[in-house]
Amino acid sequence: MSSVYVQTLRYTECFMMENKNIPYELSDYVLGKYFRETGERQGWLNSPGIIASVSGGGDSIALLWLCRKFYGGKLAAVHINHGIRGGESDGDEAFTASFAESLGIDIMTVRISVPEERMKGESLESAARRLRQYHVCRCAEVLGSKTVLLGHNRDDLAETVLFNILRGTGIRGSVGMTECSEIDGVKFYRPLLGLRRGFLRDILRVRGISWREDSTNTDKTYTRNYIRLNLLPQIGKRINASAIEHLASFGEDMRKVREHEDRISLDLMNECLKAESPSFTLSRKKLRGLDDDDTALVIREAGRRLGLRTLSRGRCMELARLIHGGKNFIFQWCRNVTAKGTGGKIIIDDCTGNTN
């Protein structure tokens, strides 16, 4: 009998003795192995302190439990009460705070009113996301950590990939969501992208841990809910039962393509950039030495650095053709921002007179 087989039997025997009512795939041993390996690969496992962003839903409650069980550093939690669902939102806040305290975890709660603070023309979902990110970053400053964990799961990844494809995305949107992103110097990690939504709830269910369900998650007037509740189930029944896994895997493959593209974008930007202030200025001569696709990479990189809305592929290629042409031009990037082609320069700035 091989030593590996004997070791496997020993793990299984110990598990069955200590966890008689918990399936092996939901055991502390299996979950701990996944969580630690993911944390090591993503780079946050050895951080001296992390923050878990917790809404009270099944995904984030599972995240907080996993953090307490398998992370050895200083742990804190943040909950943002969006003020969208009245008493239900207050109930989420009270539940989340009570659960964190039961685990011995310090929690910071913030109350905002998304309906009152959203900008003109901004959807409720977009406003909630923007305000949540802002306040989580502020909480991170107070708590003294630049590492935040989010509870997005594999179903979320698949839904986002499909949503973005249907809206006409390029490579960046095909990724769905990355394992790590950075906002205002705070790094946001998603350690649960390898786990399905139902699996996370099973982790809680077999341990008798409850969670809150957001009533708006069943409102099909929200496009994402329609995709989750109608479109993906139909695709699973009529086309491929493994559609969610295939979409998530596609997103992961595209992540590698995006990382390669980002490296190219950075190199090209360094070659073409003339100045970042008082106006963002690129060398038109060097841009003309690139083909349309590479010019588009520089344009998108410029937009990201300036925090501008991402241009569609069609508009991006339109700007690339203007840059390669011989005439001066003014291109409306968004309401207040223009890209101007004048002489040997491409200048991107605020057309109201406030330079970026």
C-alpha positions as CSV (number, residue, x, y, z in Angstrom):
1,M,0.0,0.0,0.0
2,S,1.5,3.3,-1.1
3,S,2.3,6.0,1.5
4,V,0.1,8.5,-0.3
5,Y,-2.9,6.1,0.0
6,V,-2.2,5.5,3.7
7,Q,-2.0,9.2,4.3
8,T,-5.3,9.7,2.5
9,L,-6.9,7.1,4.6
10,R,-5.6,8.7,7.7
11,Y,-7.0,12.1,6.7
12,T,-10.4,10.5,5.9
13,E,-10.5,8.5,9.2
14,C,-9.7,11.6,11.3
15,F,-12.3,13.6,9.4
16,M,-15.0,11.0,9.9
17,M,-14.3,10.9,13.6
18,E,-14.5,14.6,14.1
19,N,-17.2,15.6,11.5
20,K,-19.7,12.8,11.3
21,N,-22.5,14.9,9.9
22,I,-20.5,16.9,7.4
23,P,-19.7,15.7,3.8
24,Y,-16.0,15.4,3.1
25,E,-16.1,18.1,0.3
26,L,-17.5,20.5,2.9
27,S,-15.0,19.6,5.6
28,D,-12.6,22.0,7.4
29,Y,-9.8,20.1,5.8
30,V,-10.9,20.5,2.2
31,L,-12.1,24.1,2.8
32,G,-8.9,25.1,4.6
33,K,-6.8,23.7,1.9
34,Y,-8.7,25.6,-0.8
35,F,-8.7,28.9,1.2
36,R,-5.0,28.9,2.1
37,E,-3.9,27.9,-1.4
38,T,-6.1,30.6,-2.9
39,G,-4.8,33.2,-0.4
40,E,-1.2,32.3,-1.1
41,R,-1.7,32.4,-4.9
42,Q,-3.5,35.7,-4.8
43,G,-1.0,37.2,-2.4
44,W,-3.1,38.2,0.7
45,L,-2.7,35.1,2.9
46,N,0.5,36.5,4.7
47,S,-0.8,40.0,5.1
48,P,-0.7,41.2,8.7
49,G,-4.3,42.3,8.5
50,I,-7.3,41.9,6.2
51,I,-10.8,43.2,6.0
52,A,-13.9,41.2,4.8
53,S,-16.6,43.2,3.1
54,V,-19.9,41.6,4.4
55,S,-23.4,42.3,3.3
56,G,-25.1,39.6,5.3
57,G,-25.9,37.4,2.3
58,G,-24.8,33.7,2.0
59,D,-21.6,34.5,0.1
60,S,-20.2,37.1,2.4
61,I,-21.2,35.3,5.5
62,A,-19.4,32.2,4.2
63,L,-16.4,34.4,3.4
64,L,-16.3,35.8,7.0
65,W,-16.5,32.3,8.5
66,L,-13.7,31.1,6.2
67,C,-11.6,34.0,7.2
68,R,-12.0,33.5,10.9
69,K,-11.4,29.7,10.5
70,F,-8.4,29.7,8.3
71,Y,-6.7,33.1,8.4
72,G,-4.2,33.7,11.2
73,G,-3.7,37.5,11.0
74,K,-5.7,40.5,12.3
75,L,-9.2,40.3,10.8
76,A,-11.9,43.0,10.7
77,A,-15.2,43.3,8.8
78,V,-17.0,46.2,7.1
79,H,-20.8,46.4,6.4
80,I,-22.3,49.1,4.2
81,N,-26.0,49.8,4.8
82,H,-27.2,51.3,1.4
83,G,-30.5,52.6,2.8
84,I,-32.3,51.1,-0.2
85,R,-34.7,48.6,1.4
86,G,-35.6,50.5,4.6
87,G,-36.1,48.1,7.6
88,E,-34.8,45.2,5.6
89,S,-31.4,47.0,5.2
90,D,-31.4,47.7,8.9
91,G,-32.0,44.1,9.6
92,D,-29.1,43.1,7.4
93,E,-26.9,45.5,9.4
94,A,-28.0,44.2,12.7
95,F,-27.6,40.5,11.6
96,T,-24.1,41.1,10.1
97,A,-22.9,43.0,13.2
98,S,-24.2,40.2,15.5
99,F,-22.6,37.4,13.4
100,A,-19.2,39.2,13.3
101,E,-19.3,39.8,17.1
102,S,-20.2,36.1,17.7
103,L,-16.9,35.2,15.9
104,G,-15.0,37.8,17.9
105,I,-14.4,40.0,14.8
106,D,-14.4,43.8,15.0
107,I,-16.9,45.3,12.5
108,M,-17.3,48.8,11.1
109,T,-20.8,49.7,9.8
110,V,-21.6,52.6,7.6
111,R,-25.0,54.0,6.7
112,I,-25.6,55.8,3.5
113,S,-28.6,56.7,1.3
114,V,-27.9,55.5,-2.3
115,P,-31.2,56.9,-3.6
116,E,-30.3,60.4,-2.3
117,E,-26.6,60.3,-3.3
118,R,-26.8,58.8,-6.8
119,M,-25.8,61.2,-9.6
120,K,-28.1,62.3,-12.4
121,G,-28.5,59.5,-15.0
122,E,-26.8,56.9,-12.7
123,S,-28.6,53.7,-12.1
124,L,-29.3,52.6,-8.6
125,E,-27.0,49.5,-9.0
126,S,-24.1,51.7,-10.3
127,A,-24.5,54.2,-7.6
128,A,-24.6,51.5,-4.9
129,R,-21.4,50.0,-6.3
130,R,-19.6,53.4,-6.5
131,L,-20.6,54.5,-3.0
132,R,-19.9,51.1,-1.5
133,Q,-16.3,51.1,-3.0
134,Y,-15.7,54.6,-1.8
135,H,-16.9,53.9,1.8
136,V,-15.1,50.6,2.0
137,C,-11.9,52.4,1.1
138,R,-12.5,55.0,3.8
139,C,-13.1,52.2,6.3
140,A,-9.9,50.5,5.3
141,E,-8.0,53.7,6.1
142,V,-9.6,53.8,9.5
143,L,-8.9,50.2,10.2
144,G,-5.3,50.4,9.0
145,S,-5.4,47.8,6.2
146,K,-5.1,48.0,2.5
147,T,-6.4,44.5,1.9
148,V,-10.1,43.8,1.4
149,L,-11.7,40.5,0.6
150,L,-15.0,40.3,-1.4
151,G,-17.5,37.5,-1.6
152,H,-18.0,37.2,-5.3
153,N,-18.4,33.6,-6.4
154,R,-18.2,31.5,-9.5
155,D,-21.8,32.1,-10.5
156,D,-21.2,35.8,-10.2
157,L,-18.2,35.5,-12.5
158,A,-20.2,33.6,-15.2
159,E,-23.2,36.0,-15.0
160,T,-20.9,39.0,-15.4
161,V,-19.1,37.4,-18.4
162,L,-22.4,36.7,-20.1
163,F,-23.8,40.2,-19.3
164,N,-20.7,41.9,-20.7
165,I,-20.6,39.8,-23.8
166,L,-24.3,40.6,-24.5
167,R,-23.6,44.3,-24.0
168,G,-20.8,44.2,-26.6
169,T,-17.6,44.0,-24.6
170,G,-14.1,43.5,-25.6
171,I,-11.4,41.5,-23.9
172,R,-11.5,43.4,-20.6
173,G,-15.3,42.8,-20.2
174,S,-14.9,39.2,-21.2
175,V,-12.8,38.6,-18.0
176,G,-16.0,39.3,-16.0
177,M,-14.2,40.2,-12.8
178,T,-10.6,39.9,-11.8
179,E,-9.2,38.1,-8.8
180,C,-7.7,41.4,-7.7
181,S,-8.4,45.0,-8.4
182,E,-7.2,48.3,-6.8
183,I,-9.1,51.4,-5.9
184,D,-7.5,54.4,-4.1
185,G,-4.6,52.3,-3.0
186,V,-6.8,49.6,-1.5
187,K,-6.5,46.1,-3.0
188,F,-9.7,44.1,-3.4
189,Y,-9.4,40.3,-3.6
190,R,-12.0,37.7,-4.6
191,P,-11.0,34.4,-3.1
192,L,-14.3,32.7,-3.7
193,L,-14.3,32.8,-7.5
194,G,-13.6,29.1,-7.6
195,L,-16.7,28.1,-5.6
196,R,-20.3,28.0,-6.7
197,R,-23.1,30.0,-4.9
198,G,-24.9,26.8,-3.8
199,F,-21.7,25.3,-2.4
200,L,-21.1,28.4,-0.2
201,R,-24.5,28.1,1.2
202,D,-24.0,24.4,1.8
203,I,-20.9,25.3,3.9
204,L,-23.1,27.3,6.2
205,R,-26.1,25.0,6.1
206,V,-24.3,21.9,7.4
207,R,-22.9,24.0,10.2
208,G,-26.2,25.5,11.2
209,I,-25.1,29.1,10.2
210,S,-27.9,31.3,8.8
211,W,-27.7,34.2,6.4
212,R,-29.9,37.0,5.0
213,E,-31.5,37.0,1.6
214,D,-31.8,40.3,-0.3
215,S,-35.4,40.6,-1.5
216,T,-34.3,42.6,-4.5
217,N,-32.4,39.6,-5.8
218,T,-35.7,38.2,-7.1
219,D,-36.6,41.4,-8.9
220,K,-36.3,40.6,-12.6
221,T,-36.5,44.2,-13.6
222,Y,-32.8,44.3,-12.8
223,T,-30.9,42.9,-15.9
224,R,-28.5,40.9,-13.8
225,N,-31.3,39.2,-11.9
226,Y,-33.0,38.3,-15.2
227,I,-29.8,36.7,-16.4
228,R,-29.5,34.8,-13.2
229,L,-33.1,33.7,-12.8
230,N,-34.3,33.3,-16.4
231,L,-31.6,33.3,-19.0
232,L,-28.9,31.1,-17.5
233,P,-31.4,28.4,-16.3
234,Q,-32.8,28.3,-19.8
235,I,-29.4,28.0,-21.3
236,G,-28.6,25.2,-18.9
237,K,-31.7,23.3,-19.8
238,R,-31.8,23.8,-23.6
239,I,-28.1,24.2,-24.5
240,N,-25.6,23.0,-22.0
241,A,-26.0,22.0,-18.3
242,S,-22.4,23.1,-17.6
243,A,-22.9,26.6,-19.1
244,I,-22.0,28.5,-15.9
245,E,-18.8,26.6,-15.5
246,H,-17.9,27.1,-19.2
247,L,-18.6,30.8,-19.0
248,A,-16.5,31.1,-15.8
249,S,-13.7,29.2,-17.4
250,F,-13.9,31.4,-20.4
251,G,-13.5,34.4,-18.2
252,E,-10.4,32.9,-16.5
253,D,-8.9,32.2,-19.9
254,M,-9.6,35.8,-21.0
255,R,-8.0,37.1,-17.8
256,K,-4.6,35.7,-19.1
257,V,-5.2,37.4,-22.4
258,R,-6.0,40.7,-20.6
259,E,-2.9,40.5,-18.5
260,H,-0.8,40.1,-21.6
261,E,-2.7,43.0,-23.3
262,D,-2.1,45.2,-20.2
263,R,1.6,44.6,-20.4
264,I,1.6,45.6,-24.0
265,S,-0.5,48.7,-23.3
266,L,1.8,49.8,-20.6
267,D,4.9,49.5,-22.8
268,L,3.2,51.3,-25.7
269,M,2.0,54.1,-23.4
270,N,5.5,54.6,-22.0
271,E,6.7,55.1,-25.6
272,C,3.9,57.5,-26.6
273,L,3.4,59.6,-23.5
274,K,4.7,63.2,-23.6
275,A,3.2,64.6,-20.4
276,E,0.5,63.8,-17.8
277,S,0.0,67.3,-16.6
278,P,-1.3,70.0,-16.9
279,S,-2.9,68.1,-19.8
280,F,-2.5,64.4,-20.7
281,T,-0.5,64.6,-23.9
282,L,0.6,61.8,-26.4
283,S,3.0,61.9,-29.3
284,R,0.9,61.8,-32.5
285,K,4.0,60.8,-34.5
286,K,4.6,57.7,-32.4
287,L,0.9,56.8,-32.4
288,R,0.9,57.0,-36.2
289,G,3.7,54.4,-36.2
290,L,1.3,51.9,-34.6
291,D,-1.6,50.1,-36.3
292,D,-5.2,50.8,-35.3
293,D,-5.4,48.0,-32.7
294,D,-2.2,49.0,-30.9
295,T,-3.3,52.7,-31.0
296,A,-6.6,51.5,-29.4
297,L,-4.6,49.9,-26.6
298,V,-2.9,53.2,-25.9
299,I,-6.3,55.0,-26.0
300,R,-7.8,52.6,-23.5
301,E,-4.8,52.9,-21.2
302,A,-5.0,56.7,-21.3
303,G,-8.7,56.4,-20.3
304,R,-7.9,54.1,-17.4
305,R,-5.2,56.5,-16.1
306,L,-7.5,59.4,-16.3
307,G,-10.5,57.5,-14.8
308,L,-12.6,58.1,-17.8
309,R,-15.6,56.0,-19.0
310,T,-14.4,53.2,-21.3
311,L,-15.0,53.8,-24.9
312,S,-16.7,51.2,-27.0
313,R,-14.6,49.4,-29.5
314,G,-16.3,51.3,-32.4
315,R,-15.6,54.7,-30.9
316,C,-12.1,53.7,-29.9
317,M,-11.3,52.7,-33.5
318,E,-12.9,55.9,-34.7
319,L,-10.5,57.9,-32.5
320,A,-7.5,55.7,-33.7
321,R,-8.4,56.6,-37.3
322,L,-8.6,60.3,-36.5
323,I,-5.2,60.1,-34.9
324,H,-3.7,58.4,-38.0
325,G,-5.3,61.0,-40.3
326,G,-3.5,64.2,-41.3
327,K,-6.0,66.7,-40.0
328,N,-6.5,68.4,-36.7
329,F,-9.6,67.2,-34.9
330,I,-11.7,67.3,-31.7
331,F,-13.2,64.1,-30.5
332,Q,-15.8,64.1,-27.7
333,W,-14.7,61.4,-25.2
334,C,-17.5,62.0,-22.8
335,R,-19.6,65.0,-21.7
336,N,-16.7,67.1,-20.4
337,V,-13.7,65.5,-21.9
338,T,-12.2,65.8,-25.4
339,A,-9.2,64.3,-27.2
340,K,-7.7,67.0,-29.5
341,G,-5.4,66.3,-32.4
342,T,-3.2,69.3,-33.0
343,G,0.1,69.4,-34.7
344,G,2.2,66.5,-33.3
345,K,0.2,66.1,-30.2
346,I,-2.9,64.3,-28.9
347,I,-4.2,66.2,-25.9
348,I,-6.9,64.7,-23.6
349,D,-8.4,67.2,-21.2
350,D,-11.5,68.8,-19.7
351,C,-13.2,70.9,-22.3
352,T,-14.8,73.1,-19.6
353,G,-11.3,74.4,-18.9
354,N,-10.4,72.2,-15.9
355,T,-7.4,70.2,-17.1
356,N,-7.0,66.6,-15.8
